[in-house]
Amino acid sequence: MRVLLIPLAIVVAFSNFTLAREPAVQDLLNKKVTLKIENRSVAEVLSLIGKQVDITFTYRTKLLPEQPAVSVNYRNDKLADVLNQLLTPISIKYRIIGKQIVLTPNEVESNSSATDVTPDAKADIPITGSIVDDKGEKLPGVTVLIKGTQRGTTTDTEGKFSLSVPTRETTLVFSYVGFLSQEITVGNRTKIDVVLKGDDKTLDEVVVVGFGTQKKESVVGSIVQTTNEELKRVGNVTDLKQALTGNLPGLTTITASGEPGGTANGESATSIFIRGRNTWNGGQPLIMVDGVERNMENIDVNEVATVSVLKDASATAVFGVKGANGVILITTKRGSESKPQLAVSYNATALSVSRLPDKLDSFEAIMLRNEMIEREGPISPVSWGDYVPYEVALRYRRPQSDINSILYPNVDWKKAMFKDVSWSQKANLNVTGGTKFVKYFGSLAYLNESDMFKKYENNKNYDPSYSFNRFNFRSNLDFRVTGTTNLKVNLAGFFSQKNTNYSYASGTSGTNPLAWAAAYRFPPDAILPQYPDGSWGQNYALPPEQLQNPVALIYNTGVWERREVALNTDFTIEQKLDFLTKGLSVTGLLFYDNSLQTVGGITDQNNVRPESNLLGKIVYPDRYTGEGQDPSQYTETTPVTAANAFDWVASPWTINPEEVSSTFVGYLPIRRRLMYQLQSNYTRSFDKHNVGAMGLFKREQFAQGSMFPSYREDWVFRTTYDYDSRYLFEFNGAYNGSEKFGPGYRFDFFPSYAFGWNVSNEKFFKIPAINHLKFRYSAGTVGDDAGGSRWAYQSQYAYGNSSLLNANPNEKSPYLWYKESIVGNPDIHWEKARKHNYGAEIGLFNDLIQMNFDYFTENRTDIIITGASRAIPPYFGATPPSANLGQVKSKGYELELKLNKRFPSGINLWGNFAFTHTQNTVLNRDDPALQAAYQKQAGFQIGQTRSLINTGFYNNWDEVYASVPQQTNDLSKLPGYYNTLDYNGDGVITSNDDAVPFGHSDVPQNNYNATIGASYKGFSVMLQFFAVNNVSRNIPLDNFYLYQNVLFSHVRDHWSKDNQDATSFLPRWKSQGQFIGNYFIYDGSFVRLRAAEVAYTLPKTVTNRLGVSSLRLFVNGNNLLFWSKLPDDRESAASGGAANAGAYPTPRRINFGIDLTF
């Protein structure tokens, strides 16, 4: 707890500086300017002045005239005098906001004394008022016009205005560059107070900054970005990765489980791919948080300012070898020179299960089983022993009496296991502000995510519920040490606690899918979850390792708790070196991250349910055994039971045991990352020529547990050239080193370059409807070392004395032996990605419509194939060495459309639409040379689904007898089975030889994003849809699993003589023998209402009376609706065991929240 208070104490201490705020505006205007140039445009003069006094000029496109050219000669003149001399003759006024000077046309005469601009206008009704921004700061120089005329005024230095209007129906228009305009009808008011909201898009159009970067026009790489506001709209998700879904073109997320806190080991259950999957060695992007490689799943969304996704070679080259799969840059919030601003938010979230497979109830399953027994009786007489008489089956039919519900269970395991609604919560407190000396941002956050399992009492004084709790803290401080020296200190971290049940099977946490598999394959007629006397149901027909009462497994076998604490520290110092040459600076960075995982809990796994006094005296009906037996005869049967054999014991808290194998990196309990970096930057303008350069050296050490630390070293440079914001060029290079490769291959050089042409800035381009048109091209090579193990270039040796002399296991060699256990490959080297990107950007009707298009290709070569995946015969005698043999070719395109329209009535409508198509083809994966082409991986997608092919049903015995023999269970074939295609024509159906590529891979080729929204007078509404197609999922739902009454709804339309056009095959009870083929390979396409929000921001007049700056109420949701042919809504079977065993279900979230600002 003391650690959590450190950043808050620092923030409060430095906030005291704001109590003595200095007159920063006057200091800025008193700065001295020395400049002598001839025949330059006003824009060029302002650019040079901005660099000299470290100020940013912001203005609308084409506001400054190119002619006539001006000549100036300033010698230690005050900035105020310089601006007046330069701008007054061209009717331009200015206003200072922080370190920005905003320029606007002086179309109306400023009138601070409350008189109208037009002297002869009617002045019937006097109107006064004041204007502030959304932070409550006064806005001088705002234009106030009577709509449809040029009559108006501007606000004075206090943000006040006054004018006279002719009628009560007059509409006033309030406008200022950098803010959204507002229109207000006078009505019966004589005083109008207005709050103008900032328009970031307008401010980004043209920005001339002292350090020379132009945010939008100078970008030549393929980069997309989202903001904190957009991320918070998607609902109270616990993993920041899930908040990105549907927000950014080119980014694909796949979530495998909805378990609180991610997977059993605390890792994220969501995988991210940028522009699809281009390698089988992971393929995950590099994630950088404030310039440091870190995980993103444990970051509180309230800390995030922006998230940028870098996709092409020119954008990712400077991040070294890990950028081959794209880069995600997360920038956290920082302070600003302003009064302290305290923000509080609270969210309460209702969770419910989204979708699970639909199963038949007990009565319907028994009746269908009887039908199956009747059909398979000729070839399986033993099945008649399981036939249930109709009068007995009726006892399973709902509604049931109390006694029948116990004797003849009909359990809906979804309702038995999961709550209708469970609740989670999240709270955040942050403060921001600063002075000219220090700026600060501090944040504290708490997250609680409860489980969706229904509560059952175990009377054991421990709670085995699934849950996840996390505390986050962050303190970002910016110090201005001197006029040329800046220091940044970031301190952040979290403490988390994840609870799961203690796994019965393995003795470890949460890895056993039996805990939630009942929703998929536990029979409804076997047992009750818990009987009225408190005893647990137990299915004694099966051994416990195959199928157990999942409720008892969760609440009666203990609890496993995993705790993690992490502390991240960043120190950055920047020194300007203008005394050497203008625009030169150097930056030093030092980062140190440390995390520790501990585990503990309660071991109770040897206990089974006690004997039930209720069931011990019950008379059970005997199974119907054949003709001649009276179904009304019963036999008394007492179920086998066992009492508690052991009391539960508490496991001591210990550091999580280490796994030293490099393939179990994620299980190592202690992680330490140290990185230091030295960077130089140069930015300068010469007339219309803008040049920039960056050089960087970085070395990183990453240690896990007691393993030998891993090292990485990068030497990176970037050069940029910009001529008159029209012609753009960028060249990057990275010289990277990795310990995975031998001395001859350890370092390699990866260059990239990019060109850009801002056509809309050309003088000849005069199409009024098109305000922005730019073309981009980039190409380059990026390295990747993700595949293979550490030191794969070296052989490893083992020794022992266990060699056998002959077949007798007791006769071993008495001599110590040595052998080469792992064969090294001294020629193993970098995996390389050669990328090309072609892009176009267009803005229409002053950015009412914006469109972006990118076409990209990638050729991934030298992909590392590990020994176990190589096509080398077993007589090699050992695991083959890893080698750079793989090759994958990818291509695709992205299309993005943005619409934004504000109507005079104040209604604002907007929409973002994006489509991404990616396609990869394996060119080489070391397939056996003599293997059939359709069996090879080359020529198909990574992860291509493969299956036997069904060609229809056997509709009669003649078709069965004429069918191609199956390799197994051929004599068990019946009408109603699938007729499987003998693809290779060898006269035998085999699962290996006749399985062919079918459908697609498990990563979608096409992604669709659609977000629409509207706002009006404080109200806002948003809908976000996310869809995918060209993706396959294999979900083999097991009918009659382990000879239990488990049937899924698809069998309702099963084959019969009278229903030969059925959609489902004929299930079997006891006799097995059919190949299911591609039946359970689903089209994984879906449309998801990913997020929706309705919000209301209270008017300023109300919040002033409440004593707060702003108050926003909102309801939003996540994963609200799901349209798909899939039986569940997991996007992958990568978590939770087998595909047919399920996983912790995906939740639907409805979130109620409040945001307060003081």
Secondary structure, 3 states (H helix, E strand, C coil): CHHHHHHHHHHHHHHHHHHHCCCHHHHHHCCEEEEEEEEECHHHHHHHHHHHHCCEEECCCCCCCCCCCEEEEEEEEEHHHHHHHHHHHHCEEEEEECCEEEEEECCCCCCCCCCCCCCCCCCCEEEEEEEEECCCCECCCCEEEECCCCCEEECCCCCEEEEEECCCCCEEEEECCCECCEEEECCCCCEEEEEECECHHHHCCCEECCCCCCCCCCCCCCEEEEEHHHHHCCCCCCCHHHHHCCCCCCEEEEECCCCCCCCCCCCCCEEEEECCCCCCCCCCCEEEECCEECCCCCCCHHHEEEEEEECCHHHHHHHHHHHHHCEEEEEECCCCCEEEEEEEEEEEEEEEECCCCCECCHHHHHHHHHHHHHHHCCCCHHHHHHCCCHHHHHHHCCCCCHHHHHHCCCCCHHHHHECCCEEEEEEEEEEEEECCCEEEEEEEEEEEEECCECCCCCCCCCCCCCEEEEEEEEEEEEEECCCCEEEEEEEEEEEEEEEEEECCCCCCECCCHHHCCHHHHCCCCCCCCECCCCCECCCCCCCCCCCCCHHHHHHCCEEEEEEEEEEEEEEEEEEECCCCCCCEEEEEEEEEEEEEEEEEEEECCCCCCCCCCCHHHCEEECCCCCCCCCCCCEEECCCCCCCCCCCCEEEEEEECCCCCCHHHHHHCCEEEEEEEEEEEEEEEEECCEEEEEEEEEEEEEEEECCCCCEEEEEEEEEEEEEECCCEEEEEEEEEEEECCCCCCCCEEEEEEEEEEEEHHHCCCCCCCCEEEEEEEEEEEEEEECCCCCCCCCCCEEEEECCCECCCCCCCECCCCEEEEEECCCCCCCCEEEEEEEEEEEEEECCCCEEEEEEEEEEEEEEEEECHHHCCCCHHHCCCCCCEEEEEEEEEEEEEEEEEEEECCCCCEEEEEEEEEEEEEEEEECCCCCCCCHHHCCCCCCCCCCEECCEEEECCCHHHHHCCCCECCCHHHCCCCCEEECCCCCCCCECCCCCCEECCCCCCCCEEEEEEEEEEECCEEEEEEEEEEECCEEECCCCCCHHHCCCCEHHHHHECECCECCCCECCCCCCCCCCCCCCCCEEECCEEEEEEEEEEEECCHHHHHHHCCCEEEEEEEEEEEEEEECCCCCCCCCCCCCCHHHCCCCCEEEEEEEEEEEC
